[in-house]
């Protein structure tokens, strides 16, 4: 199990929450991949490993884990949102091929500071992916 997944499980226990099979499976899945999984993809993976866990349980578990600050979802334009363990880092998505890249938050720090200072607006760069074209689709 990844360090991030172990930490998330520890947080559940420290807050007195049960570590159910669904919670553990979703946390381990998200902590063990670099893929950007949609709720549907997570449900498919969970059901393959644990057919007894109903799809609705997966969706409710994702909602709970997100409400508790352990999981984040990111909107990507017109596509389905994807999920990952809480890390608060921005993403960029290629509109041509759908490739999703994690970008260190410090890369956007100057933009975030400028928008805050000039416009009095605090950007949440981790909640919505920035859309564009990757180097394989430059025109």
C-alpha positions in Angstrom: 0.0 0.0 0.0 1.3 3.5 -0.9 2.3 6.0 1.8 -0.6 8.3 0.8 -3.1 5.4 1.1 -1.7 4.4 4.5 -1.9 8.0 5.6 -5.6 8.2 4.5 -6.5 4.9 6.3 -4.8 6.3 9.4 -6.8 9.5 9.2 -10.0 7.4 9.0 -9.1 5.5 12.1 -7.9 8.7 14.0 -11.3 10.3 13.3 -13.1 7.2 14.6 -14.4 6.2 11.2 -14.7 2.6 10.2 -12.3 1.2 7.6 -14.8 -0.7 5.5 -13.9 -2.9 2.6 -15.2 -0.3 0.1 -13.3 2.5 1.8 -10.0 0.6 2.0 -10.4 -0.7 -1.6 -11.0 2.7 -3.1 -8.2 4.3 -1.1 -5.7 1.6 -2.0 -6.8 1.8 -5.7 -6.4 5.6 -5.8 -3.1 5.4 -3.9 -1.7 2.7 -6.1 -2.1 4.3 -9.5 -1.0 7.4 -11.5 -4.0 7.1 -13.7 -6.8 9.7 -13.4 -9.8 7.5 -12.7 -13.4 8.5 -13.2 -16.1 7.3 -10.7 -17.2 4.8 -13.3 -13.7 3.4 -13.7 -13.2 3.2 -10.0 -16.6 1.3 -9.7 -15.5 -1.1 -12.4 -12.1 -1.8 -10.7 -13.7 -2.2 -7.3 -16.3 -4.6 -8.6 -13.7 -6.7 -10.3 -11.9 -7.1 -7.0 -15.0 -7.2 -4.8 -18.2 -8.1 -6.7 -20.2 -7.9 -3.5 -19.6 -4.1 -3.3 -22.5 -2.5 -5.1 -21.8 0.4 -7.6 -24.0 2.7 -5.5 -21.8 2.0 -2.5 -18.7 3.0 -4.5 -20.3 6.4 -5.4 -21.5 7.0 -1.8 -18.0 6.1 -0.5 -16.3 8.5 -2.9 -18.7 11.2 -1.7 -17.9 10.5 1.9 -14.1 10.3 1.4 -14.3 13.6 -0.5 -16.4 15.2 2.3 -13.8 14.1 4.8 -10.9 15.6 2.8 -9.3 12.3 1.8 -10.2 12.3 -1.9 -10.5 15.1 -4.4 -12.3 15.2 -7.7 -11.2 17.3 -10.6 -13.4 18.6 -13.5 -12.0 18.3 -16.9 -13.9 20.4 -19.4 -16.8 18.4 -20.9 -15.4 15.0 -19.8 -16.2 13.1 -16.6 -14.6 14.3 -13.4 -11.7 12.1 -12.1 -10.6 11.3 -8.6 -7.4 11.0 -6.7 -6.2 11.0 -3.1 -6.2 14.5 -1.7 -3.1 16.3 -2.9 -4.3 19.6 -4.1 -2.3 19.8 -7.3 -3.4 21.2 -10.6 -3.9 19.2 -13.8 -3.8 20.0 -17.5 -5.8 18.0 -20.0 -5.2 17.6 -23.8 -8.4 18.4 -25.6 -7.3 16.2 -28.5 -6.1 12.9 -26.9 -7.5 13.3 -23.3 -4.0 12.9 -21.7 -4.0 14.2 -18.2 -0.8 15.6 -16.6 -0.2 16.5 -12.9 1.5 19.9 -12.6 3.3 20.9 -9.4 1.3 23.7 -7.7 4.4 26.0 -7.6 4.2 26.3 -11.4 1.0 28.2 -11.0 2.0 30.2 -7.9 2.8 33.4 -9.8 -0.5 33.4 -11.6 -2.4 32.6 -8.4 -0.6 35.5 -6.6 -1.2 37.9 -9.4 -5.0 37.1 -9.7 -5.3 37.5 -5.9 -3.3 40.8 -5.7 -4.8 42.4 -8.8 -8.3 41.1 -8.8 -8.9 40.1 -5.1 -9.8 36.6 -6.2 -8.4 33.4 -4.9 -8.1 30.7 -7.6 -8.8 27.1 -6.8 -6.4 25.6 -9.4 -6.7 22.0 -8.1 -10.5 21.7 -8.6 -10.7 22.3 -12.4 -8.3 21.0 -15.0 -6.9 23.5 -17.4 -7.7 22.5 -21.0 -5.3 22.8 -24.0 -3.3 20.7 -26.4 -0.2 18.5 -25.5 3.0 18.7 -27.5 1.8 15.8 -29.7 -1.1 17.9 -31.0 0.4 21.3 -31.5 -0.8 23.0 -34.6 
